[in-house]
Amino acid sequence: MELGNGTRVREFIFLGLTQNRELSLVLFLLLLLVYLTTLLGNLLIMVTVTWDSHLHTPMYFLLRNLSVADICFSSITAPKVLVDLLVQRKAISFNGCFTQMFFFHLIGGVDVASLSVMAFDRYVAITKPLHYVTVMSRGWCIRLIVASWVGGFIHSIVQISLLLPLPFCGPNVLDTFYCDVPQVLTLACTDIFILELLMISNSGLLTTLWFFFLLTSYMVLLLLIRSQAGEGRGKAISTCTAHITVVTLHFVPCIYVYARPFSALPTDKAVSVTFTAIPPLLNPLIYTLRNQEMKVAMRRLRTRLGPSDREYTISQLPSTKDSFYYFPHRFLFIDSNTLSKNPVPLLSNPFFSFLSQ
């Protein structure tokens, strides 16, 4: 294990989630289902936002970026965990471990920054609606997203730069299922007290302060919304509560992991599973089930991907007065008096069929 003038371990051994073979198979099936659902849910958001022109707004542009980050975040740990649940010896190379830590903190930083940008977007939309289009223009959204990724990169580089020069001469056993700073740092063959304080400040303290700042910001926004009257009040409250839920799911496990001394606790593995698997899984559910616009857009996507000779019935049309009825690529204006006289022949008219093609 010679490396330069000193010795350094070549690999790290994971103890994994469990040593029980039967339980490992159960966890494998469960985590595989969670991972596939995460991929499909976030891919659905990405495709829907990209395809549907009604969702080409700053909020959904930022949501698509969060979905990209969530897919990357879950893919950093999940494939390795799934493989390790099926094998007896769970190992990762030294370089592989540090690579995993780099991307884990890179995407984790992007997640935190993206949630912050989304909070800023809601702040501008609610407090400065007349300037919203100017402030959250497409150019500024792209700049904010790029800044999120640059911020995540800087955060990750700082973490790895502090860890990489340390001597790791053994032991090399990690009582976890993925490489992260708290577990790897404790294996260094040197005094880590000062470095541990730096890590806690860099990740834990900043995360805690930022979480309370975001939470306070959303509470202020909710109070502003409740004091206003208007048709969009319910939608704004629903959007803000969904954002608060997502922020809490991301930040609370993160605070538990990084804002305390790096000594192992019995609940560490359970919190780590929650930290790595649950937020990417629940994000699509929260943003689709609580968002009427996303649900309508997904129905439009399903309609477009369905058979082209679909038969339209009166129950599938909006129950409004004079309306523009939408079909893929075409619009039709129907007067309510005409529609009320004889709707069925109207819908079966050849001209109507042409519009629906």
PyMOL commands that set and color helices and strands:
alter all, ss='L'
color gray80, all
select helices_A, chain A and resi 21-51+53-55+58-84+94-127+129-135+138-163+181-185+193-226+233-258+268-289+292-305+314-316+336-341+343-348+350-355
alter helices_A, ss='H'
color red, helices_A
select strands_A, chain A and resi 2-3+6-7+11-14+91-93+173-174+323-327+330-334
alter strands_A, ss='S'
color yellow, strands_A
deselect
rebuild
show_as cartoon
